[in-house]
Amino acid sequence: MSQNNETIYRTTTARTGKMMAIMLGICIVGGAIFFSMWDYWTSSPAPVVGMMSETTEHDVQAAFSGVHHAVELSFIESSDFRTLAFNALPGDEGSNPTINVNVGDEINFSLVNDGKSFHAFGVTKAEEGFSGIISGSEIGSASSPLKPGESGTSKFIPGEEGTYYYICTVPGHREQGMVGEIIVGPAKSGGSTAKAAAPTGVHHDFSVDFVESSDFRTLAFNALPGEEGHNPDFVVNSGDEITFTATNKGKSFHSFGIVSNPEDFNNVLWGSEIAAATNPLKPGESGETTFTAGAPGTYYYICTVPGHALQGMQGSFIVE
């Protein structure tokens, strides 16, 4: 009996060479993809950091003064990406301009990303960091920022005197220089905060029903367009006490509030909210709120579920 001691090769030199070539090719392609998206990896934070940066706060509500301020800003960067700013780099004219307004004024921000990194925008009272962004002032977010060349708009009505800050909400970018001040002075005559006015002793009881068309494309209060009672106007005096009752007679979810701009469903005034977009009235449910009318002007009662006011759920609330 003899034993075969011949060497058996599991592969060949040629096959080993092909395998190494394939692995090298994968590394080269992967490296090319990674470094071509370098700005993305350095600008986009980890998901948990992005969630922290998107913390929003509600500012003290203020009645719209009727004054608009158009503010145009652009995100810019130094060539080495170490210095970031709005409009111009530090030392250049127009860098991080200070915005001076009064309580109740509306600031309309128009932003464009003129840099090569990813950026987002918001207003905060915090003197440092990227949290506490005031709801409605955001443009993009840390987890969904503006890419180079993209733009966006937002608006903000300060509710109290003091200093606010407009910043890039991508973590770290504020510390690199993307921050400017909003100096808010007292409300001028004709405008005031949305706190209760001096009581007149007059009380009003109003009620509205949420209604919908059969295809859900048209929404309204009390009756559909063309029908009697459609989106009625309500007229009161500053300082009157109002109780609103809202009943959901539709099949969707709805919530109620009075705002200064029907497109701004976040800025509910005077504690007039019934339910909320995050916790709305279900079909058949009703709710009630009592508040005091603030500064004179034309306001709007709306469904505060995003998009519903634009589908028709809005009416005039006039304070004389």
C-alpha positions as CSV (number, residue, x, y, z in Angstrom):
1,M,0.0,0.0,0.0
2,S,1.5,3.4,-1.0
3,Q,0.5,7.0,-0.1
4,N,0.2,9.8,-2.7
5,N,2.0,12.9,-1.3
6,E,1.5,15.1,-4.4
7,T,0.8,18.8,-3.6
8,I,-2.7,19.9,-4.4
9,Y,-3.3,23.6,-5.2
10,R,-6.6,25.1,-4.2
11,T,-6.3,28.0,-6.7
12,T,-3.9,29.3,-9.3
13,T,-1.7,32.3,-9.5
14,A,-3.9,33.7,-12.2
15,R,-7.1,33.4,-10.2
16,T,-5.4,35.0,-7.2
17,G,-4.3,37.9,-9.4
18,K,-7.8,38.4,-10.7
19,M,-9.2,38.4,-7.2
20,M,-6.7,41.1,-6.0
21,A,-7.5,43.2,-9.1
22,I,-11.2,43.1,-8.4
23,M,-10.7,44.0,-4.7
24,L,-8.4,46.9,-5.7
25,G,-11.0,48.1,-8.2
26,I,-13.7,48.1,-5.5
27,C,-11.5,50.1,-3.2
28,I,-10.7,52.7,-5.9
29,V,-14.3,53.1,-6.9
30,G,-15.4,53.4,-3.2
31,G,-12.7,55.9,-2.5
32,A,-13.7,58.0,-5.5
33,I,-17.3,58.1,-4.4
34,F,-16.4,58.9,-0.8
35,F,-14.1,61.8,-1.6
36,S,-16.4,63.2,-4.4
37,M,-19.0,63.6,-1.6
38,W,-16.6,65.0,1.0
39,D,-18.7,68.1,1.5
40,Y,-21.7,66.0,2.3
41,W,-19.9,63.8,4.9
42,T,-18.5,66.9,6.6
43,S,-21.7,68.9,6.5
44,S,-24.4,66.3,7.4
45,P,-24.3,65.3,11.1
46,A,-25.1,61.9,12.6
47,P,-28.9,61.3,12.8
48,V,-29.1,61.8,16.6
49,V,-27.3,65.1,16.3
50,G,-29.6,66.2,13.5
51,M,-32.6,65.4,15.6
52,M,-31.2,67.4,18.5
53,S,-30.6,70.4,16.2
54,E,-34.2,70.4,15.0
55,T,-35.7,71.1,18.5
56,T,-38.3,73.9,18.0
57,E,-39.8,76.3,20.4
58,H,-42.8,78.6,20.2
59,D,-42.1,82.2,20.7
60,V,-44.4,84.5,22.7
61,Q,-47.2,85.3,20.3
62,A,-47.6,88.8,19.0
63,A,-50.2,90.6,17.0
64,F,-48.9,91.5,13.6
65,S,-48.0,95.2,13.5
66,G,-48.5,95.5,9.7
67,V,-44.8,96.1,9.1
68,H,-42.9,93.8,6.9
69,H,-39.1,93.5,6.7
70,A,-37.6,91.7,3.6
71,V,-34.2,90.2,4.5
72,E,-32.1,88.5,1.9
73,L,-29.2,86.3,3.2
74,S,-26.8,83.9,1.6
75,F,-24.6,81.2,3.1
76,I,-20.9,81.7,2.2
77,E,-17.6,80.1,3.2
78,S,-13.9,80.8,3.1
79,S,-11.8,78.9,0.6
80,D,-10.6,76.5,3.3
81,F,-14.1,76.1,4.8
82,R,-12.9,77.1,8.3
83,T,-14.8,80.4,8.3
84,L,-18.5,80.6,7.6
85,A,-20.8,83.6,7.5
86,F,-23.9,85.2,6.0
87,N,-23.6,87.6,3.0
88,A,-19.9,88.3,3.4
89,L,-16.9,87.0,5.3
90,P,-15.8,88.7,8.5
91,G,-14.1,92.0,7.8
92,D,-16.0,92.5,4.6
93,E,-18.9,94.9,4.3
94,G,-22.3,93.3,4.9
95,S,-21.1,90.3,7.0
96,N,-23.8,88.9,9.3
97,P,-26.0,92.0,9.1
98,T,-27.8,93.0,12.3
99,I,-31.6,93.2,11.8
100,N,-33.5,95.8,13.8
101,V,-37.3,95.4,14.2
102,N,-40.1,95.9,16.7
103,V,-42.3,93.5,18.5
104,G,-45.0,92.3,16.1
105,D,-43.1,93.2,12.9
106,E,-42.9,90.4,10.3
107,I,-39.4,89.4,9.0
108,N,-39.5,87.7,5.6
109,F,-36.3,85.7,5.2
110,S,-35.0,84.8,1.7
111,L,-32.0,82.5,1.8
112,V,-29.7,81.0,-0.9
113,N,-26.8,78.6,-0.4
114,D,-23.9,80.3,-2.3
115,G,-21.4,77.9,-0.7
116,K,-20.2,74.4,-1.5
117,S,-21.3,72.8,1.8
118,F,-24.8,72.0,3.1
119,H,-26.6,74.5,5.3
120,A,-29.9,75.1,7.1
121,F,-31.5,78.2,8.8
122,G,-33.5,79.1,11.9
123,V,-34.0,81.8,14.5
124,T,-33.3,81.1,18.2
125,K,-33.1,82.9,21.5
126,A,-30.2,80.7,22.7
127,E,-26.9,82.5,22.9
128,E,-25.0,79.4,21.7
129,G,-25.6,76.0,20.1
130,F,-28.1,75.0,17.5
131,S,-31.2,74.0,19.5
132,G,-34.3,75.9,20.4
133,I,-35.2,76.9,16.9
134,I,-38.4,78.9,16.8
135,S,-41.2,77.2,14.9
136,G,-41.9,78.7,11.5
137,S,-38.5,80.3,11.1
138,E,-36.8,77.2,9.7
139,I,-35.4,76.8,6.2
140,G,-34.3,73.2,5.7
141,S,-32.9,71.3,8.7
142,A,-29.7,69.6,9.7
143,S,-31.0,66.3,8.4
144,S,-32.4,67.8,5.2
145,P,-30.3,70.9,4.5
146,L,-30.1,73.2,1.5
147,K,-27.6,71.9,-1.0
148,P,-25.3,74.3,-2.9
149,G,-27.4,76.6,-5.1
150,E,-30.7,75.8,-3.4
151,S,-32.8,78.5,-1.8
152,G,-35.8,78.9,0.6
153,T,-38.0,81.3,2.5
154,S,-39.4,81.6,6.0
155,K,-41.0,84.3,8.2
156,F,-40.7,85.2,11.8
157,I,-42.8,87.6,14.0
158,P,-40.9,88.4,17.3
159,G,-43.2,88.3,20.3
160,E,-41.0,90.1,22.9
161,E,-38.2,92.6,23.2
162,G,-34.6,91.5,23.3
163,T,-32.0,89.8,21.1
164,Y,-32.7,86.8,18.9
165,Y,-30.1,85.1,16.7
166,Y,-30.4,83.8,13.1
167,I,-28.0,80.9,12.6
168,C,-27.1,78.0,10.4
169,T,-28.6,75.1,12.2
170,V,-26.1,72.5,10.9
171,P,-24.2,71.6,14.1
172,G,-20.9,73.4,14.3
173,H,-21.6,76.0,11.6
174,R,-22.7,78.7,14.1
175,E,-19.5,78.3,16.0
176,Q,-17.6,78.8,12.7
177,G,-19.3,82.2,12.2
178,M,-22.8,81.7,10.7
179,V,-24.7,83.8,13.2
180,G,-26.3,87.2,13.2
181,E,-28.4,89.2,15.6
182,I,-32.0,90.3,15.5
183,I,-32.5,93.3,17.8
184,V,-36.2,93.6,18.8
185,G,-37.5,96.9,20.2
186,P,-40.9,97.6,21.8
187,A,-44.1,97.5,19.8
188,K,-45.0,100.7,18.1
189,S,-48.4,102.3,18.3
190,G,-50.9,100.3,16.4
191,G,-49.2,97.1,17.3
192,S,-49.0,95.1,20.5
193,T,-48.2,91.7,21.9
194,A,-51.0,89.2,21.6
195,K,-51.6,89.2,25.4
196,A,-55.1,90.0,26.5
197,A,-56.2,93.6,25.9
198,A,-58.1,95.5,28.6
199,P,-61.4,93.7,29.1
200,T,-64.5,95.4,27.8
201,G,-66.9,93.1,29.7
202,V,-68.5,92.0,26.4
203,H,-68.7,88.3,25.7
204,H,-69.3,86.5,22.4
205,D,-70.2,82.8,21.8
206,F,-69.3,81.6,18.3
207,S,-69.4,78.2,16.8
208,V,-68.0,76.6,13.6
209,D,-68.2,73.2,12.0
210,F,-65.5,71.6,9.9
211,V,-67.0,70.3,6.7
212,E,-65.6,68.7,3.5
213,S,-66.6,67.9,0.0
214,S,-67.1,64.3,-0.9
215,D,-63.8,64.1,-2.7
216,F,-62.0,65.9,0.2
217,R,-60.5,68.5,-2.2
218,T,-62.6,71.4,-0.8
219,L,-62.7,72.1,2.9
220,A,-64.6,74.8,4.7
221,F,-66.4,76.0,7.9
222,N,-70.1,75.5,8.3
223,A,-70.9,75.2,4.6
224,L,-69.2,74.5,1.3
225,P,-68.5,77.4,-1.2
226,G,-71.7,78.7,-2.8
227,E,-73.8,77.5,0.2
228,E,-75.3,79.7,2.8
229,G,-73.2,80.2,5.9
230,H,-69.9,79.4,4.2
231,N,-66.8,80.6,6.2
232,P,-68.7,83.4,8.0
233,D,-66.9,86.6,9.2
234,F,-66.7,87.3,12.9
235,V,-66.4,91.0,14.1
236,V,-65.5,91.9,17.7
237,N,-63.8,94.7,19.6
238,S,-60.4,94.6,21.2
239,G,-60.8,93.4,24.7
240,D,-64.0,91.4,24.1
241,E,-64.1,87.9,25.5
242,I,-64.8,85.2,22.9
243,T,-65.8,81.6,23.3
244,F,-65.3,79.5,20.2
245,T,-66.8,76.0,19.9
246,A,-65.6,73.8,16.9
247,T,-67.2,70.5,15.9
248,N,-65.6,68.1,13.4
249,K,-68.5,67.1,11.0
250,G,-66.1,65.8,8.4
251,K,-64.2,62.5,8.0
252,S,-60.7,63.9,8.3
253,F,-58.8,65.3,11.3
254,H,-59.0,69.0,12.1
255,S,-57.9,71.6,14.6
256,F,-58.7,75.3,15.1
257,G,-56.9,78.6,15.8
258,I,-56.7,82.3,15.0
259,V,-53.7,83.6,13.1
260,S,-52.4,86.8,11.5
261,N,-51.6,85.1,8.3
262,P,-53.6,82.1,6.9
263,E,-50.5,80.6,5.5
264,D,-48.8,80.5,8.9
265,F,-50.6,77.8,10.8
266,N,-47.9,77.7,13.5
267,N,-48.5,81.2,14.8
268,V,-51.8,80.8,16.8
269,L,-52.8,84.0,18.7
270,W,-54.4,84.7,22.1
271,G,-54.7,81.0,23.2
272,S,-57.4,80.5,20.6
273,E,-56.2,77.0,19.7
274,I,-58.7,74.1,19.8
275,A,-56.8,70.8,19.7
276,A,-53.6,71.0,17.5
277,A,-52.2,69.6,14.3
278,T,-50.4,67.0,16.3
279,N,-53.5,66.1,18.4
280,P,-56.5,67.1,16.2
281,L,-60.2,66.6,16.6
282,K,-61.3,63.2,15.2
283,P,-64.6,63.0,13.2
284,G,-67.5,63.7,15.5
285,E,-65.4,65.3,18.2
286,S,-65.7,68.9,19.3
287,G,-63.7,71.4,21.4
288,E,-64.0,74.8,23.0
289,T,-61.6,77.7,23.8
290,T,-62.1,81.1,25.5
291,F,-59.8,84.0,25.0
292,T,-59.7,87.8,24.8
293,A,-59.2,89.6,21.5
294,G,-56.0,91.6,21.2
295,A,-54.9,94.4,19.0
296,P,-57.2,95.7,16.3
297,G,-56.8,94.3,12.8
298,T,-57.9,91.6,10.4
299,Y,-57.0,88.1,11.5
300,Y,-58.1,84.7,10.3
301,Y,-59.6,81.6,11.9
302,I,-58.3,78.5,10.2
303,C,-57.9,74.8,10.5
304,T,-54.3,74.5,11.7
305,V,-53.7,71.1,10.1
306,P,-51.0,71.9,7.5
307,G,-52.6,72.5,4.1
308,H,-56.2,72.7,5.2
309,A,-56.4,76.5,5.3
310,L,-55.2,76.6,1.7
311,Q,-58.0,74.1,0.8
312,G,-60.6,76.5,2.0
313,M,-60.8,76.2,5.8
314,Q,-60.3,79.9,6.6
315,G,-62.5,82.9,7.5
316,S,-62.0,86.4,8.6
317,F,-61.9,87.4,12.3
318,I,-62.0,91.2,12.5
319,V,-61.0,93.1,15.7
320,E,-62.1,96.7,15.8
